[in-house]
């Protein structure tokens, strides 16, 4: 249909790349970068740096500061490394410092921010209290599952897996799997023993082992039929 062909033309020509006028507004947009169209809210481009060959899905918001036209100082606020893939509908909202390493992949609708409202004064609505900033670092090779929320002050090591829907705050080591609300380490990699739970497993005591040994054998399929 002509409508579909027209939409494909608009979608293709609406993409932001280093060679487009919109791409040249960024502090740095590496070679091979493509930001899908339609975009989400994108502003504060001079303080956004994106490394080579990173792909950003459609409807993704990437912002630096509270709104367009602000002077945020000499340093980048949002840095996304090389060869990353940012899933559709995700939000990366930076005010102080968000650093995303190389080869980081996210599912759709991931939310990453370095700012949240304070709630210290019980007599003032939370939304009217002064926001609190705390920088975010996401290490190389991380995977963030669909709907994960990365809150201010988060530090993820290398190759960390974040389960879908997790709400993450705090520091997490290299080669760990984190899940839950709030997120906790559920698996980690030990170079000597491989992947294991975060704490040593408790061995079964002798009484439990003896009780298991006394259980009758499980019948096979043929025995059940007879």
N, C-alpha and C positions, 0 to 999 in steps of 0.2 A: 504493500500500500504506500501511496505517496506520503501519508502521515508518518508511517514508520520510517521511511527513508529520510524525511525531513527531520524527525527527531534524532536519528542517528547522526545526521550532519551537524545538528546543533550540539549534540553531546560531544562529538569528536572535536569540534572547533571551540567548544567551551572549556576544554581541559586546560589547566595551567601547567605550563612547562617553562624551562629556562628561556626559551626564545619568545615567549608571549609578553605583551605589555604588563599583564598582571604578575607574571613570573619575575620580571625585572624589579618589582617593588620589594622583593624579599631581601633580607640581609645577605642570604646566600641560598641559592637553589642549584644544587649540583647537576651535573650532566645526567640525563636519563630520568630525571624526576618527572613524575606525572601526578597531578592532583585531579581526580575525577570530577566531572560535571554531572549534575548540579553539586556545587560545593555547599558546605555549611557556612557559618559566620567566620570569615577570615579577616582579621585586622591586626594592626601592629606588625605588619610584614617586615619592616626594617630590623626588628628584633627577633625574627624567626629565621633559623638556619636549618636547612634540610640537605643531607648528604646525597652523594651520587646514587642513582638507580633505586631510590626509594619510591614506592608506589603508595598513593593515598586514595582510598576509596571515595565513593560519592557520599554526599551529605555529611562530610567530616568537617567539624569546626576546629580550627587552629587559631588561637588568639593570644596576643601578648598585651597585657594592660587591661584597663576597664573599658576602653573604647578607642575608636580611631583618633588620630591626631595628637596623641600624647607623646611627650619626650620621656623615654624610659631609661635614658643614660647611655653610656658607651658600650655596655656588654649585651650580648644576646640574652633573651629571656627564655626562649624555647629552642632547644637544639635536638634535632632528630638525626641519627647517624645514617650510615650508608646501608643500602640494600635492605631497608625495612619495608614492612607492609602494614598499613594502618587500615583496619576494617571499616566498612561502611557505617555511617552514623556515629562514629566515635567522636569524642570531644577531648581536645588537649588545650587546657585553659591555664595559661601561665601569667604570673604577676611578678615573681621574683626569679625563680630558676627551675626549669624542668630540663633534665638532660636524659635523652633516650639514646642508648648505645647503638652499635651496628647490628644488623641482622635480627632486629626485634620484630616479631610478628604479633598482631593483635586480631582477635575475632571482632565481630561487629559490636557496636554500641558500648565500647569501652570508654570509661571516663577517667581522665587523669588531670589532677589539679594540684597546685601548690598553695592554694589559699582556701580558708574557710572562715566563717563568721565565728567570733568569740561569743561566749555566753557567761562571762564572769559576773556581770551585773544582773541580778535576778529581776530588777525593776524595769529593765529596758528590753523591748522586743529583740530577739536574737538577730533578726535581719537588719536592725538598726545599729548594732554594736560594731565596733571597729574590727575589720577582718584581721586575721592572723596568717602570716606567710611562713612557710617552711619548705625549703627546696626539696625537690624530688629527683632521685637518680634511679634509672632503670638500666641495668647492666647489659652488656652485649649478649645476644643470643637468647633473650627471654621470650617466652610465649605467654600472652595474656588472653585468657579465654573470654568468650562472649559475655558482655555485661559486667565484667570486672570493674571495680572502682578503686582507683589508686589515690589515696588521700595525702595531704601535705605531710612532709617528714618521712615519706617512704624511701627506703634504700634497698633496691634489689640487686643481688650479686649477679654473676654470670650464669646464663642458662637456667634461670628460674622459671618454673611452670606455675602460672597462676590459674587456678580453676575458675570456670565460668561462674559469675555471680559473686565471687569473693569480694570482700571489702577489706582493703589492705592498708595497714599503717604500721610503720616500724621498720626494723632492719632484718633482712633475711639473707642467709648465706648462699654462696655459689651452689649450683647443682642441687636445688631443693624444690620440692613440690609443696605449694601452700594452697589452702582451701578454707572456706568457712567465713562466718561473720561473727566476730572479727577473724581475719585469716590467721591460721597457724600452720606450722610445718607439719605435714602429714607423711612426707617421705624425704629422704636425703641420700646423697650418694657418698659412700665411703670407698676410697680407692682400693682398700684391701678386701672388703666384703661385698662391694656393689651396693645396689639400692636396698634400703632398709627403712623401717619406721624410725622416727626421730629419737626414740629411746630404746634401750636394749629390751628385747622381748623377755618376759619372765618365763623360765622353763616350768613345765608341769612337775608337780611334786610326785613322789613315789606312790602315794595312795591313789592319786588321780590316774596315773599310768596303769596301776593294777586294776582299777575299776574299769578302765577302757579295755584292758586285755580280757576281762571276764564277760564282756558283752557278746551275745550270740552273733555269729557271722551274718552278714547281709545276704539274703537269698538272691540268686541270679535270676534273670528273666524267665528261664525255663522252669525254675522252681516255683515262681509266682504263678505261672500259668497252670501248673498242676495242682 
